[in-house]
Amino acid sequence: MTEPIQIRPMRTRDWPEVRRIYASGIATGDATFEQEVPGWEGWNASHGKACRLVAEGESGIAGWAALSPVSKRKIYRGVAEVSIYMDPSFRGKGWGKRLLSEMVCLSEIKGFWTLQASIFPENVASIRIHERCGFRVVGCRERIGKMQGNWRDTILLERRSPLEFL
């Protein structure tokens, strides 16, 4: 029997668990170019306040998702980059897909028309979850960043809302 989950808005008091899950993603070397988790102030400043979710089960927070604006320019107000991280012990159980699906719904309610994700090609599971949630691959950014002395590529995915925004 699988543990029931709840997707809910992230609260400030969730930060220690969010930080722990983020750190576990960083440790894989295939989740982000970040080398260490920023403090709450830095993370809070770089992620939009309107779209932050956690997946929570009986045993605690299993994952989180948040949006970051891609630009401060008004014309891009409906475009954001999505971040999603799962605790390693909860990967492969469908929670990530459910969390990302909820984020897609929330983003549309909040007026976002385009979500994008930049994922290392080695992170096949994340690419597949994004594709199952309506994202499509729009390209490969070759040698976009150097990490621990090695050039890394990223796959750029995007999801356009079918809703019409004015």
C-alpha positions in Angstrom: 0.0 0.0 0.0 1.4 3.4 -0.9 1.4 6.3 1.5 -1.3 9.0 0.8 0.1 12.4 -0.2 -1.1 15.9 0.0 0.0 18.7 -2.3 -0.1 22.0 -0.5 1.4 25.5 -0.6 4.9 25.7 0.8 5.2 27.5 4.1 8.3 29.3 5.5 8.5 26.6 8.3 9.0 24.0 5.5 12.4 25.4 4.6 14.5 22.9 6.6 12.9 20.0 4.7 13.0 21.8 1.4 16.6 22.6 2.0 17.4 19.0 2.9 15.7 17.7 -0.3 17.4 20.4 -2.4 20.8 19.4 -0.9 20.2 15.8 -1.9 19.5 16.9 -5.5 22.7 18.9 -5.5 24.6 15.9 -4.2 23.6 13.8 -7.3 25.5 16.2 -9.6 22.7 15.9 -12.2 20.0 18.1 -10.8 21.4 21.7 -10.9 24.5 23.8 -11.5 24.2 24.9 -7.9 27.0 23.6 -5.7 25.4 24.4 -2.4 22.0 25.3 -1.1 21.5 29.0 -0.6 20.2 30.4 2.7 16.5 31.0 3.1 16.9 34.7 2.2 18.6 33.9 -1.1 16.2 31.1 -2.1 13.2 33.1 -1.1 14.3 36.1 -3.2 14.9 34.0 -6.3 11.7 32.1 -6.3 8.3 33.6 -7.0 6.0 33.7 -4.0 2.8 32.8 -5.9 3.8 29.3 -6.9 5.5 27.1 -4.3 4.3 23.7 -3.5 5.3 20.7 -1.4 4.3 17.0 -1.5 3.7 15.8 2.0 2.9 12.3 3.2 2.5 10.8 6.7 6.3 10.6 7.0 6.9 14.3 6.1 7.7 16.4 3.1 8.7 14.2 0.1 9.3 16.9 -2.5 8.9 20.5 -3.5 8.3 22.6 -6.6 8.6 26.3 -7.2 8.7 28.8 -10.0 11.3 31.5 -10.7 10.7 34.4 -13.0 12.9 34.3 -16.1 13.1 38.1 -16.4 12.1 41.2 -14.5 10.7 42.7 -17.8 7.0 43.1 -17.7 6.6 41.4 -21.1 7.8 38.1 -19.6 5.6 38.3 -16.5 3.8 35.0 -17.6 7.0 33.1 -18.2 8.8 31.1 -15.4 11.3 28.4 -14.8 10.1 25.4 -12.8 12.2 23.6 -10.2 11.1 20.3 -8.8 13.0 18.1 -6.3 12.1 14.9 -4.7 13.5 13.1 -1.7 15.4 10.1 -3.0 13.3 7.7 -1.0 10.2 8.9 -2.8 11.4 8.9 -6.4 9.7 6.5 -8.8 6.4 6.5 -6.9 4.5 9.0 -9.1 4.7 11.8 -6.5 6.9 13.9 -8.7 4.5 13.8 -11.6 1.6 14.6 -9.3 3.5 17.5 -7.8 4.5 18.9 -11.2 0.9 18.5 -12.5 -0.4 20.5 -9.6 2.3 23.2 -10.3 1.1 23.4 -13.9 -2.5 23.9 -12.7 -1.5 26.5 -10.1 0.7 28.4 -12.6 -2.2 28.8 -15.0 -4.5 30.0 -12.2 -1.7 32.6 -11.4 -1.5 33.8 -15.0 1.6 32.0 -16.3 1.4 31.0 -20.0 4.9 29.5 -20.4 6.8 27.2 -18.1 10.4 26.2 -18.9 12.8 23.7 -17.5 16.5 23.3 -18.1 17.5 19.7 -17.3 20.8 17.8 -17.6 20.4 15.1 -20.3 21.5 12.4 -17.7 18.4 13.2 -15.6 16.2 11.1 -17.8 13.5 10.6 -15.1 13.0 14.4 -14.8 12.8 14.8 -18.5 10.1 12.1 -18.8 8.0 13.5 -15.9 8.1 16.9 -17.6 7.1 15.4 -20.9 4.2 13.6 -19.2 3.0 16.9 -17.9 2.9 18.6 -21.3 6.4 19.9 -21.7 8.2 19.5 -25.0 11.9 19.5 -25.8 12.8 22.7 -27.6 16.5 22.2 -27.8 19.8 21.2 -26.3 22.1 23.9 -24.9 25.5 22.4 -25.5 28.4 23.3 -23.2 26.2 25.8 -21.4 28.1 25.7 -18.1 31.2 24.2 -16.6 30.8 22.1 -13.5 33.7 20.8 -11.6 35.9 21.3 -14.6 33.5 19.5 -17.0 31.3 21.1 -19.6 27.7 20.3 -19.2 24.7 20.4 -21.6 21.1 21.0 -20.7 17.9 20.0 -22.4 15.5 23.0 -22.6 11.8 22.0 -22.2 8.8 24.3 -22.3 5.1 24.0 -21.7 2.7 26.5 -23.2 -0.7 26.9 -21.6 -3.6 26.2 -23.9 -5.4 29.0 -22.0 -5.6 32.4 -23.6 -4.1 35.2 -21.4 -4.7 38.9 -22.1 
